[in-house]
Amino acid sequence: MSQNQPYFRTDGIRGRANQFPMTAEISMKIAMATACVLKEQKKESESTNRVVIGKDTRLSGYMFEHAITAGFLSIGLDVIQVGPIPTPGIAMLTRSMRADLGVMITASHNKFQDNGFKFFDANSFKLDDGFQKRIETLIESNFEDKLVLPEQCGKAKRLDDALGRYVEHVKSSFPKSQSLAGMKIVLDCANGAAYKVAPQILWEMEAELITIGDDPNGRNINEGCGATNTRALQCRVIQEGADIGIALDGDADRLIIVDEKGQVVDGDQLMAILAVTMKKQGKLAKNTLVATVMSNMGMERFLEKENIHTVRTAVGDRALIEEMRENKLSLGGEQSGHIIVSEYSTTGDGLLAALQILSILKNSNKRASEVLNVFMPYPQLLKNIYYVTEDPLSKDEIQNAITLAQNNLADNGRVIVRPSGTEPVIRVMAEGQDKNLIDNIVNTLCHTIEKVTQA
């Protein structure tokens, strides 16, 4: 990443620790710029001058926590540090503590070498584009005239009961008449932000619990575990004869399920069963689910038969939330496991979504494999192409190849080729009813992209 590119990507700011833009120096400037924008936009009577900061378990989190704290304090904002906590916990605390801003230090599902910042406004929603662009224009500024007088510097303190507040918030989404007694669950915390709070919630709800990925050391977050690597969880579910497996990612804002047979149940299946259940309960606003362009067409076709409409957005839970807010919709999510139930949360929450699924399973008195696999997915193939030069998608040769691929599928499938918003990767995805055709299309497109980028 170069200084000519925007700092904000699909979901906040992210990069390799100790390299641009994720250095201690720039992180402090990001905090200072954010504080200045907050002060510009808020009247004194509307502002608490308070920021809530949380983090996941990455080694570099200590460095960035101190750096952004210093930046906020120097502009006169008070800081409340809560330590390791899921990203949705920061969203919830920002609103409940009437803070002006929440910051989560995390690179989500990435390995420990990366880190980043996710920002939440006073209403616990991700920052809008205008706010982000204003921050970007100030980061390289000289802040000397913005620094407050010594007696106006902010104060920092730790909030000891942050996890307890989040535990009660998540548990409040589960029916009071139910418990998880008699249910054997394997929980994978990804050695991440939920390593304390997730086991506590399920234990308090009386589940028989086996926990893995709950021993973070700063370097093992998302390493061979969690929502992006479920192999260990699948094996453990079968070994223990468990009813279900739950996998979170590094900041616990996404959820992947493993059924009792050890088979993965992705976010599309979870959204489908939630949509059908919420419709029956009268809780699915406008009988509509919000999904991204990456969700499987099989889900959309299944929901059509259930008289449920699917609206698609760009990738990322920020795009989902914007659509949900604008049209007052109650359920949205991604195939990767970000699931948003707006009655309880303003962002993806893996633990909260898990409780909704566990409640459905409890009520059914059936096995997870019977309840959660509700539609037959269209064959879908996704491959990643890493690149080190500028985004190659503007090349005519690649655009022509994409057009040809979509013409080959016609109305029986889709082709999506897009740059990742979090890493230097081109994602190539195709789906349709003919698996051999899908495989051929993706492999041909990948070959074309690799040839162009290496030329």
BALUM-715817 format. One record per atom (N, C-alpha, C): residue in one letter; x, y, z. Coordinates in steps of 0.1 Angstrom, whole numbers, plus 2048, in hexadecimal, padded with zeros to 3 digits. Example, Ala and Ser with C-alpha at 12.3 -4.5 7.8 and 13.67 -1.06 7.14 Angstrom:
# residues 2
A8847C784E;A87B7D384E;A8847DF84E;S8807EA847;S8897F5847;S88180084F;
This chain:
# residues 455
M8097F4800;M800800800;M80980C800;S8058167F8;S80D8237F8;S80582E7FE;Q80C839800;Q805844806;Q7FB84B7FD;N7FB8477F0;N7F284D7E6;N7E48467E7;Q7E483A7EE;Q7D78337EE;Q7CF8377FB;P7C28357FB;P7BB839807;P7BE830813;Y7BD83581E;Y7C082E82B;Y7B482482D;F7A882882B;F79C82082E;F79A817823;R79780A826;R79480081C;R7857FB81F;T7837EF81C;T7757E981D;T7707EB82C;D7797E8835;D7747E8843;D77F7EE84C;G7807FB84B;G78A803854;G79780384D;I7A2804855;I7AF805851;I7B77F8855;R7BE7F384B;R7C57E684E;R7D27E5847;G7DC7DE84C;G7E87DC846;G7F27D484E;R7FE7D284A;R8087CA851;R80D7D385C;A80E7CD868;A8137D5874;A8217DA871;N8247E7875;N8307ED873;N8347F1865;Q82A7F085C;Q82C7F584E;Q8207FE84B;F822807842;F81881183E;F80B80983A;P7FF80E83F;P7FD819848;P7FC815857;M80080885A;M7FE803868;M80B805870;T810811871;T81B81487A;T81681C886;A81E81C891;A81A82389D;A81883289A;E821838892;E82184688F;E814849888;I81184287D;I805845875;I7F984287D;S7F9838885;S7ED83588D;S7EA840896;M7F484689C;M7F18528A5;M7EB85D89D;K7F085F891;K7EB86A888;K7DC867884;I7D985A881;I7CC85687E;I7C285A88A;A7C7857896;A7BF85A8A2;A7BD8698A3;M7C88718A1;M7C78808A2;M7BE885897;A7BF88088B;A7B6885880;A7A8882883;T7A5876888;T79787288C;T79287B897;A79A87E8A1;A7968868AC;A7928948A6;C79A89989D;C7988A7898;C78B8A7890;V78889C888;V77B89C881;V76F89B88A;L771893895;L76689389F;L7638A08A5;K76E8A78A8;K76C8B58AE;K7658BF8A4;E7698BD898;E7648C688D;E7558C488B;Q7518B788C;Q7438B3889;Q7398B4894;K73E8B48A1;K7358B48AC;K7368C18B4;K72A8C68B8;K72A8D18C1;K72F8CD8CE;E7348D68D6;E7398D38E4;E72E8CC8EC;S7228D18EB;S7178CB8F3;S7138BD8EF;E7178B98E2;E7138AB8DD;E71E8A18E0;S72A8A68E4;S73689D8E4;S7398998F2;T73D88C8F4;T742888901;T751888901;N75788A8F5;N7668898F4;N76B87C8F9;R7658718F6;R7688648FB;R76985A8F0;V7748528F1;V7768478E7;V77883A8EE;V7728308E9;V7738228EE;V77D81A8E5;I7878148EA;I79180D8E2;I7917FE8E7;G7907F58DE;G7927E78E0;G79B7E18D7;K79F7D48D8;K7A87CE8CF;K7A67BF8D0;D7AD7B88C6;D7AD7A98C6;D7BA7A58CD;T7BF79A8CA;T7CB7948D1;T7D87958CA;R7D979D8BF;R7E579E8B8;R7F07A48C0;L7FD7A08BE;L8087A58C5;L8097B48C3;S8077B98B7;S8087C78B4;S7FD7D08BA;G7F37C98C0;G7E87D18C5;G7EC7DA8D1;Y7F67D68D8;Y7FB7DE8E3;Y8017EB8DE;M8087EA8D3;M80F7F68CD;M8048008C8;F7FA7FA8C1;F7F08038BB;F7E68098C5;E7E48018D0;E7DB8068DA;E7E18138E1;H7EE8128E3;H7F581E8E9;H7F68298DF;A7F98268D3;A7FB8318C9;A7EE8398C7;I7E38328C4;I7D68398C2;I7D18408CF;T7D483A8DA;T7D08408E7;T7D784E8E8;A7E484E8E5;A7EC85A8E6;A7E68658DC;G7E38608D0;G7DD86A8C6;G7D08708CB;F7C78688D0;F7BA86E8D5;F7BC8778E1;L7C58738EA;L7C787B8F6;L7CD8888F3;S7D68898E9;S7DD8958E5;S7D38A08DF;I7C789B8DA;I7BD8A48D4;I7B28A78DF;G7B48A18EB;G7AA8A48F5;G79F89B8F7;L7A088F8F1;L7958858F3;L79987B8FE;D790877906;D79286C910;D79185F90A;V79985590F;V799848909;V79583D914;I78D834910;I789829918;I78E81C911;Q798816917;Q79E80A912;Q7977FD918;V7937F490F;V78C7E8914;V7947DB912;G79F7DC90B;G7A77D0908;G7A07C68FE;P7A47B98FE;P79F7B08F4;P7907AE8F6;I7887B08EB;I77A7AF8EB;I7767AE8DC;P76B7A78D9;P7667A68CB;P7637B48C6;T7657B58B9;T7617C28B2;T7537C68B5;P7497BE8B4;P73B7C28B8;P73A7C78C6;G7437C38CF;G7437C88DC;G7467D68DD;I7507DB8D4;I7547E98D4;I7487F18CE;A7417EC8C4;A7367F38BE;A72B7F58C9;M7287EB8D1;M71E7EC8DC;M7227F58E7;L72F7F48EB;L7347FD8F6;L73480C8F2;T73880E8E5;T73881C8E1;T72B8238E3;R72081C8DF;R7138228E1;R70F8238F0;S7118178F7;S70C817905;S71482090E;M72082390B;M72882C913;M72783B90E;R71F83D904;R71D84A8FE;R72A8508F9;A7338488F4;A73F84D8EE;A73D8538E1;D74685B8DC;D7468618CF;D74B8588C4;L75384E8C8;L75A8458BF;L75E8388C6;G75E82E8BE;G7638218C2;G76E81D8B8;V7798178BD;V7838128B4;V7878048B8;M7877FB8AF;M78B7ED8B1;M7987EB8A9;I7A27E78B1;I7AF7E48AB;I7B07D58A7;T7AF7D389A;T7AE7C5895;T7B07C5886;A7B57B9881;A7B57B6873;A7AC7AA870;S7A27A8879;S79779F877;S79C791875;H79A78B869;H79E77D866;H7AC77C861;N7B478785F;N7C178685B;N7CB780865;K7D677C861;K7E077686A;K7E6782873;F7EE77E87D;F7F2787888;F7FB792882;Q802790877;Q80B79A872;Q8047A786E;D7F77A686B;D7EF7B1867;D7E87B7873;N7E47C4872;N7DB7CA87B;N7D47D5875;G7CA7DB87C;G7C27E6876;G7B97EC880;F7B17F587B;F7A77FD883;F7997FC87D;K78F7F9885;K7817FA881;K77B80588A;F77480E884;F76E81A88B;F75F81988B;F75A81D897;F74B81E899;F74782C89E;D73C831898;D73883E89D;D73083D8AA;A72A8488AE;A7248498BB;A7178408BC;N71283D8B0;N7068348B0;N70A8258AD;S7178228AE;S71D8158AC;S71C81089E;F71C819894;F71C815886;F72A818881;K72F810876;K73B813870;K73B82286A;L74782886A;L747836865;L743837856;D73C841852;D738843845;D74484883C;D74284782F;D74D84B826;D752859828;G74886282A;G74C87082C;G755872837;F75286C843;F75A86D84F;F76886784C;Q76885C846;Q775855843;Q77E85E83A;K778864830;K78086C826;K78587882D;R77D87E836;R78288A83E;R78E886847;I78D87A84D;I799876855;I7A587484C;E7A386E840;E7AF86C837;E7B6879833;T7AE884831;T7B389182D;T7BC897838;L7BA893845;L7C1899850;L7CD891855;I7CE884851;I7D887C857;I7E6881855;E7E9887849;E7F688C846;E7F889A84B;S7EE89F852;S7EF8AD856;S7FA8AF861;N7FD8BC863;N8058C086F;N7FB8C487A;F7FB8BC885;F7F18BE88F;F7F58C889A;E8008CF898;E8048D88A3;E7FA8E18A8;D7F28E789F;D7E88F08A3;D7DB8EA8A8;K7DB8DC8A8;K7CF8D58AD;K7D28CF8BB;L7DE8CF8BF;L7E18C98CC;L7DB8D28D7;V7D68CC8E1;V7CF8D38EC;V7D98D88F6;L7D68E18FF;L7DE8E590A;L7E08DA914;P7EB8DA91C;P7EE8D0925;P7E28CC92E;E7DB8D6933;E7D08D393C;E7C48CE935;Q7C48CE927;Q7B98C9920;Q7BB8BB91A;C7C78B591C;C7CA8A8917;C7BF89D91C;G7BC894914;G7B3889918;G7B8880923;K7AF878929;K7B386E933;K7B086092D;A7B7856931;A7B584992D;A7B3840939;K7A9837938;K7A782D943;K7A282093D;R7A3815945;R79F808941;R790806946;L7887FF93E;L77B7FB942;L77B7EC946;D77A7E9953;D77C7DC958;D7707D2954;D7647D8953;D7587CF951;D7537CF943;A75C7D2939;A7587D392B;A7537C5926;L75A7BA929;L7567AD925;L7487A992B;G7467AC938;G73A7A993E;G72E7B0938;R7307BD934;R7257C492D;R7227BD91F;Y72C7B9918;Y72A7B390B;Y7237A590D;V72779E917;V72179191A;V71279291C;E70E79C924;E70079D926;E6F97A291A;H6FF7AA912;H6F97AF906;H6F67A38FC;V70079B8FA;V6FE78F8F1;V6F47858F7;K6F4782903;K6EB77990A;K6DD77E909;S6DB78B909;S6CD791908;S6C678E8FB;S6CE78A8F1;S6C87878E4;S6C27798E3;F6C57718EE;F6C17638EE;F6B47628F6;P6AA75A8F2;P69D7598F9;P69F755908;K69975C910;K69A75A91F;K69574C923;S68C74791B;S68673A91F;S68F72E91B;Q69A731914;Q6A372690F;Q6B0726916;S6B771B916;S6C571A919;S6CB71090F;L6D870F911;L6E0705908;L6E36F890F;A6DC6F691A;A6DE6E9921;A6DB6DD918;G6E46D3919;G6E36C7911;G6E96C8903;M6EF6D4900;M6F56D68F3;M7046D68F4;K70B6CD8ED;K7196CC8ED;K71F6D48E1;I7276DE8E5;I72C6E88DB;I73B6E88DB;V7416E88D0;V7506EB8CE;V7516F98C9;L7587028D1;L75A7108CD;L7687138CA;D76A7198BE;D77871D8BA;D77872D8BA;C7807328C3;C7817408C5;C78C7478BC;A79373F8B4;A79D7458AA;A7A974B8B1;N7AB7488BE;N7B574E8C6;N7B475E8C5;G7A87628C4;G7A67708C2;G79E7778CD;A7977828C9;A79178B8D2;A7867858DB;A78077A8D7;A7767748DF;A77A7688E8;Y7877678EA;Y78C75B8F1;Y78875A8FF;K784765905;K77F765913;K76F766913;V76A76F90B;V75C77290C;V753767906;A7577618FB;A74F7578F4;A74D74A8FD;P757744903;P75573990C;P74C73D918;Q74E74991D;Q74674D928;Q73774D925;I734753919;I725754915;I71F746914;L72673D90D;L72073090B;L720727918;W72A729921;W72A72292D;W71E727936;E71C734936;E71173A93E;E704736939;M70373292C;M6F672D927;M6F571E928;E6FE71892F;E6FD70A933;E700700929;A70870491E;A70C6FA914;A7176F291A;E7186E5915;E7246DD917;E72E6E190D;L7396E7911;L7426EF909;L7506E9908;I7556E88FB;I7636E58F9;I7686F08F1;T7736F68F6;T7787038F0;T7867008EA;I7887058DD;I7957058D7;I7987138D2;G7A57168CF;G7A87238CA;G7A672E8D5;D7A972A8E1;D7A67338EC;D7B37368F5;D7BE7358EE;D7CB7378F5;D7D47418ED;P7D074D8EB;P7D87568E3;P7E575A8E8;N7EF75B8DF;N7FC75F8E4;N80276B8DC;G7F97728D5;G7FD77E8CD;G80077B8BF;R80476E8BC;R80876A8AF;R7FF75F8A8;N7F67598B0;N7EE74E8AB;N7E07518A7;I7DC75E8A7;I7CE7618A3;I7CC75D895;N7C1756893;N7BD751885;N7C6747880;E7CF742888;E7DA738883;E7D572A884;G7D0724878;G7CB717878;G7BF715880;C7B771F882;C7AB71F88A;C7A172A886;G79572988C;G78C73488A;G78373287D;A77C73D87A;A77273C86F;A77973A862;T78573E860;T78C73D853;T794730852;N79472885C;N79B71B85C;N794711866;T78A70A861;T78170286A;T7866F486B;R7916F0866;R7956E2866;R7966DC874;A79C6E387D;A79E6DE88B;A7906DD891;L7876E788F;L77A6E7895;L7726DB88F;Q7736D8882;Q76B6CD87C;Q7706C0883;C77D6BE884;C7826B288A;C77E6B0899;R77E6BB8A0;R77A6BB8AE;R76B6B88B0;V7636BD8A8;V7556BB8A9;V7526AC8A7;I7586A689D;I75669789B;I75C68F8A7;Q7686938AB;Q76F68C8B6;Q76768C8C3;E7616988C6;E7596998D2;E74B6958D1;G7466928C5;G73868F8C3;G72F69A8C7;A7346A78C3;A72D6B38C7;A7206B58BE;D7176BD8C3;D70B6C18BB;D70E6CB8B0;I7186D48B3;I71B6DF8AA;I7296E58AD;G72F6EB8A3;G73B6F28A5;G7397018A1;I73F70A8A9;I73E7188A6;I74C71E8A4;A74E724899;A75B72B896;A75A73A894;L76174189C;L76275089B;L76F753894;D77076088F;D77D76488A;D78476D894;G78F773890;G79877A89A;G7917858A2;D78878C89C;D7817968A4;D7737938A7;A76F7868A3;A7627818A7;A7567888A1;D75878E895;D74C79488F;D74678B884;R74C77F883;R746775879;R74576887F;L73C75F879;L73975287E;L738748873;I73F73D875;I73D73186D;I739725876;I73071D871;I72B712879;I730705873;V7326FB87C;V7356ED878;V72A6E487E;D7236DC875;D7196D487A;D71E6C7881;E7166BF886;E71A6B388E;E7226A9885;K7206AA878;K7286A186F;K7366A786B;G7396B3870;G7456B986D;G7456C1860;Q7396C385B;Q7386CB84E;Q7366DA851;V73D6E2849;V73C6F184B;V72F6F6846;V7296FF84E;V71D70684B;V72171584A;D72171B83E;D72672983C;D71B73383F;G71F74083D;G71674B841;G70974B838;D70A74682C;D6FE746823;D6F373D829;Q6F773182D;Q6ED728833;Q6E872D840;L6F0734848;L6EC73A855;L6E2745853;M6E574D849;M6DC758845;M6CE753841;A6CF748839;A6C2743833;A6B973E83E;I6BF736848;I6B6731853;I6B273C85C;L6BA74685E;L6B6752866;L6AB759860;A6AC75B852;A6A276384B;A69475C84C;V69474F84A;V68874784A;V682748858;T68A746862;T686746870;T680754874;M68775E871;M68376C874;M67676F86D;K67476B860;K66876D859;K65C767860;K65E75A865;K65375386C;K65075B879;Q65A76187F;Q65876988C;Q65377788A;G65277B87D;G64E78887A;G65979387C;K66578E87D;K670797880;K67979B874;L676795868;L67E79885C;L6787A4855;A67D7AF857;A6787BC851;A6777BB842;K66B7BE83D;K6687BE82F;K66B7B0828;N66C7A6830;N66F79882B;N67B799822;T6857A0826;T6917A281E;T69E79F826;L6A779881F;L6B5796824;L6BE79E81C;V6C87A4822;V6D37AB81C;V6DF7A281B;A6E479F80F;A6F079780E;A6FA79F804;T70679A803;T70F7A07FA;T7107997ED;V71779E7E3;V7197987D6;V71F78A7D7;M7257877E2;M72C77A7E3;M72376F7E7;S7177727EC;S70E7677F1;S70A75E7E6;N7077527E9;N7047487DF;N6F674A7D9;M6F57477CC;M6E97497C5;M6DE73E7CA;G6E37337CF;G6DA7297D4;G6D372E7E0;M6D97367E8;M6D273D7F3;M6C77467EE;E6CA74E7E5;E6C07577DF;E6B47507D9;R6B77457D2;R6AC73D7CC;R6A37377D7;F6AA7317E1;F6A272B7EC;F6997357F3;L69F7417F6;L69774C7FD;L68B7517F4;E68D7517E7;E6827557DE;E67674C7E0;K67873F7E2;K66D7357E4;K6677377F2;E66E73D7FB;E669741808;E66374F809;N6617557FD;N65C7627FC;N66576C804;I67276A803;I67B77480A;I6847797FF;H6857877FF;H68C78E7F5;H69B7907F9;T6A478F7F0;T6B27917F3;T6B779D7EC;V6BD7A67F4;V6C47B27EE;V6D37B07F0;R6DA7B37E5;R6E97B17E5;R6F07BF7E6;T6FB7BF7ED;T7047CA7EF;T7127C77EB;A71B7D17EC;A7297CE7EB;A72E7C67F7;V73A7C17F6;V73F7B9801;V7427C280D;G7407BC819;G7447C3826;G7377C682E;D7387C483B;D72C7C7843;D7297D5844;R7327DE840;R72E7ED840;R7247EF835;A7267E9829;A71D7EA81E;A70F7E4822;L70F7D9829;L7037D282D;L6FB7DB837;I7027E1840;I6FC7E984A;I6F67F6844;E6FD7FC83A;E6F7808834;E6EA80482D;E6EA7F9826;E6DD7F581F;E6D27F282A;M6D67EB834;M6CC7E883F;M6C67F5845;R6CF7FE848;R6CB80B84E;R6C2813845;E6C6814839;E6BF81C82F;E6B181782D;N6AF80A82D;N6A2804829;N69B7FD835;K6A1800841;K69B7FA84E;K6997EB84D;L6A47E484A;L6A47D6849;L6AA7CF855;S6A77C3858;S6AA7BD865;S6B57B2865;L6B87AD859;L6C27A2858;L6CB7A484C;G6D87A284E;G6E17A3843;G6ED79A846;G6F579783C;G70178F83F;G70978B833;E714785835;E71D78082B;E72077182C;Q72376C820;Q72775E820;Q73275A829;S73B76482C;S747762834;S743761843;G737765846;G732763854;G72F77085C;H73177C856;H72C78885C;H71C78785B;I716787867;I707787867;I703792871;I6F979A86C;I6F57A6873;I6E67A5876;V6E27A4882;V6D47A4886;V6D27B288D;S6CB7BB886;S6CB7C988A;S6C37CB897;E6BB7C289B;E6B47C38A8;E6BE7C48B3;Y6CA7BD8B1;Y6D37BC8BC;Y6E17C38B9;S6E57C58AD;S6F27C98AA;S6F37D289D;T6FD7DA89D;T6FF7E3892;T70A7DF889;T7107D388B;T71B7CE884;T71B7BE885;G7237B887D;G7247A987E;G7287A588C;D72179A891;D72479689E;D72378689E;G72F78089E;G72F77189E;G72876A8A9;L72A76F8B5;L7247698C1;L71576B8C1;L7117778BE;L70277A8BE;L6FB7718B4;A7017708A8;A6FC76889D;A6FC7598A2;A7067558A8;A7077478AD;A6FB7448B6;L6F874D8BF;L6ED74A8C8;L6DF74A8C1;Q6DE7518B6;Q6D17508AF;Q6D07438A8;I6DB73E8A3;I6DB73089D;I6D97268A7;L6DF7278B3;L6DE71D8BD;L6CF71C8C2;S6C97288C3;S6BB7288C7;S6B27218BD;I6B57238B0;I6AD71C8A5;I6AF70D8A7;L6BC7098A9;L6BF6FB8AA;L6B86F48B6;K6B86FC8C1;K6B26F78CD;K6A36F58CB;N69C6FE8C5;N68E6FD8C2;N68A6F28B9;S6936EE8B0;S6906E48A6;S6906D68AB;N6996D38B5;N69B6C58BA;N6A06BC8AF;K6A86C28A6;K6AE6BB89B;K6BD6BD89B;R6C46B5893;R6D26B7892;R6D66C3889;A6E16C988C;A6E66D5885;A6E66D2875;S6EA6C6871;S6EB6C4863;S6DD6C485C;E6D26C1864;E6C56C185E;E6BF6CF85E;V6C36D7868;V6BD6E4869;V6C46EF861;L6D16EF860;L6D96FA85B;L6DC6F984D;N6DB6EE846;N6DE6ED838;N6D16EE830;V6CC6FA82E;V6BF6FD829;V6BD6FE81A;F6C9700813;F6C8701805;F6D46FA7FE;M6D36F67F2;M6DE6F07EA;M6E56FB7E3;P6F26FE7E7;P6F97097E1;P6FC7067D2;Y6FC7117CA;Y70270F7BD;Y71170D7BE;P7167057B5;P7257047B4;P72B7117B4;Q7357147BC;Q73B7217BD;Q74A71F7C0;L7527267B9;L7617257BA;L7677337BC;L76F7357C6;L7757417C9;L78473F7CA;K78C7477C3;K79B7467C3;K7A07547C5;N7AC7557CC;N7B37627CE;N7BF7637C6;I7C276E7C0;I7CE7717B9;I7D577D7BF;Y7E177A7C5;Y7E97857CB;Y7F078D7C0;Y7F179A7C3;Y7F87A37B9;Y8007AD7C1;V80B7B27BB;V8147BB7C2;V8147C97BB;T80F7C97AE;T80E7D67A7;T8017DC7A9;E7FD7E67A1;E7F07ED7A2;E7E57E379E;D7D97E67A3;D7CE7DE7A0;D7CD7DB791;P7CE7CE78D;P7CE7CB77F;P7C07CA778;L7B57CC780;L7A87CA77A;L7A47D5770;S7AB7DF76F;S7A87E9765;S7AD7E5757;K7B57DB756;K7BA7D6749;K7AF7D1740;D7B07D5733;D7A57D0729;D7A57C1728;E7B07BB728;E7B17AC726;E7A97A5731;I7AA7AA73E;I7A37A4749;I7947A7748;Q7907B3745;Q7827B7744;Q77C7AF739;N7827AD72D;N77D7A5723;N77B796727;A78479172F;A783783734;A77778273D;I77578C745;I76978C74F;I75C78C747;T75B79573D;T74F796735;T74C78972E;L756782728;L755775722;L75076B72B;A75576B738;A751761742;A743763745;Q73E76F747;Q73077174B;Q72776E740;N72B770733;N72376C728;N72175D727;N72C75672B;N72B74772A;N721742735;L720749740;L71674574A;L70874A747;A707755740;A6FA75B73D;A6F275D74A;D6E675974B;D6DE75B757;D6DF750761;N6E774675E;N6E873A767;N6F473B771;G6F9747773;G70474877C;G70A75677D;R715758784;R71A765786;R72A764786;V73076F782;V73E770783;V74177D78B;I74A77C795;I74E78879D;I75D78879E;V763793799;V77179579B;V7737A27A1;R7797A27AD;R77B7AF7B4;R7877AF7BD;P78D7BB7BF;P7987BC7C8;P7947BA7D7;S79C7B47DF;S7997B47ED;S79A7C27F3;G7927C47FD;G7937D1804;G79D7D180F;T7A37C5812;T7AB7C481E;T7B97BF81B;E7BC7BA80F;E7C97B580B;E7CB7B67FC;P7D87B57F7;P7DB7B67E9;P7D77A97E1;V7CA7A77E0;V7C579A7DA;V7B979E7D1;I7B97977C5;I7AE7977BD;I7A678B7BF;R79978C7C3;R7907817C5;R78877D7B9;V7897717B4;V78376C7A8;V7787627AC;M76B7657AA;M76175C7AE;M75775A7A2;A75374D7A1;A74874A797;A73F74079D;E73274079A;E72973679E;E71E734794;G719728794;G70F72478A;G70B71678C;Q703711783;Q6FE703785;Q7076F977F;D7106FD777;D71A6F3770;D7286F5777;K72B6EB780;K7386EC787;K7446EC77E;N7446E4774;N7506E376B;N7526F1764;L7476F7760;L748704759;L74D70F763;I74870E770;I74D71877A;I75C71677C;D76070A77E;D76F707780;D77770D774;N77270A768;N77970F75C;N77A71E75C;I76F72575F;I76E73375E;I77873A768;V778735775;V78073A77F;V78F73877C;N79272C778;N7A0729774;N7A5731769;T79D73375F;T7A073C753;T7A274A757;L79974F75F;L79B75D764;L7A775F76C;C7AA756775;C7B675777D;C7C3756775;H7C374E76B;H7CE74D762;H7D075A75A;T7C5760756;T7C676D74F;T7CB778758;I7C6779764;I7CB78376E;I7DA781771;E7DE775773;E7EC772776;E7F577676B;K7F077375F;K7F8776753;K7FA785751;V7EF78D754;V7F079B752;V7F97A275D;T7F779D76A;T7FF7A2775;T80E79F774;Q81179476D;Q81F79076C;Q82679575F;A81E79B756;A8237A074A;A82C7AC74C;
